[in-house]
């Protein structure tokens, strides 16, 4: 089986070129977050089916699965007028050839960070948390280790991935999928390592550890479980009835769901990794949702239904992130507070996030005019060399369709 990638811990693979075809800014910017037959499409109405932009989205999705990037794929598009169109391609089960469920539930992985960040920003709006206050104020004595200390790391540093906190250890999916992790288990693992930066605030370093601490901060300030806070203050107000936090020990996904797979390089077969215990990601990546509900969340966030416009601007005040390092120096990602901005090939900047966990790779974003797109492939680690770039090209095409 392939290398395990709990949401947020994947790294870019060095390559000599970006592959054939267009490599959009969006594709390049999001690559570092990694992370068949039976093609179907569902249109909102007959008139929409005639629009060239719909063909663009479906064509790119068809090409994606035909290339063998993943067994299946699904996309949900919400246009600027609120019309929703869902697309599918590939199969939900390579053995039975069952179709991918339209707008099926998936593990959204690191997209969860957006919800955790909003929960904290809501507390900022309520005057209960200060973004520039040290973590020590809210979680005294918790953050301690070689080269880092809660007295110098602020809430902003956590949400913006500039704390310098080290990553926690990640075993193979065959191990972590079977056990339950407490947040403290993850921090104990991380804090055995030294700091990743000389001092907080110097550079963006994408680490799940930041959001494990952030989740504990929410619980300490509110006196309630993180899952309850997110449900009552984000999901319910925004009408997100098809997004949820799985219960303790729950390895299942509600029906209908897209099955997730990992490619086994030894047998060259797809291994079903749908049922896993996602507690290893907790506040950094544990949630489950339908793609269309991710789009609804982005719209509610952008339209001021969850936080103030000033706070949204604060979340989008980003730092340049070069996730590819020396291997991929052209990668540029704008990371704010739990949300990412990236430039589209058609112009403008979209805001959203990405999520990768063994079995699922998703990208979600919204443009300034309210067009929201969530794309999902049912494999995190593709056997196709350019697989991740093909996914991101399809994502860019969907965001730019009709513009």
Secondary structure, DSSP 8 states (H G I E B T S, - for coil): ------TT-------SS--SS---HHHHHHGGG------EEE-SSHHHHT-HHHHHHHHHHHHHHHTTS-SEEEEEEE-TTS-EEEEEEEBS-TTT--B--TT-EEE-GGGHHHHHHHHHHHHHHTTS--TTSBHHHHSTTT-EETTEETTT-BHHHHHTT-S---------HHHHTTS---HHHHHHHHTTS--SSSSTTSS----THHHHHHHHHHHHHHSS-HHHHHIIIIITTTT-TTEE---TT-----SSB---EEEETTTTEEEE--S--GGGTGGGT--EEEHHHHHHHHHHHHTTSSS-HHHHHHHT--EEE-TTTTTTTT--EEE-SS-EEEE-TTSSEEEEEEEEETTEEEEEEE-TTS-EEEEEESBSS-SSTTHHHHHHHHHHHHHHTT-
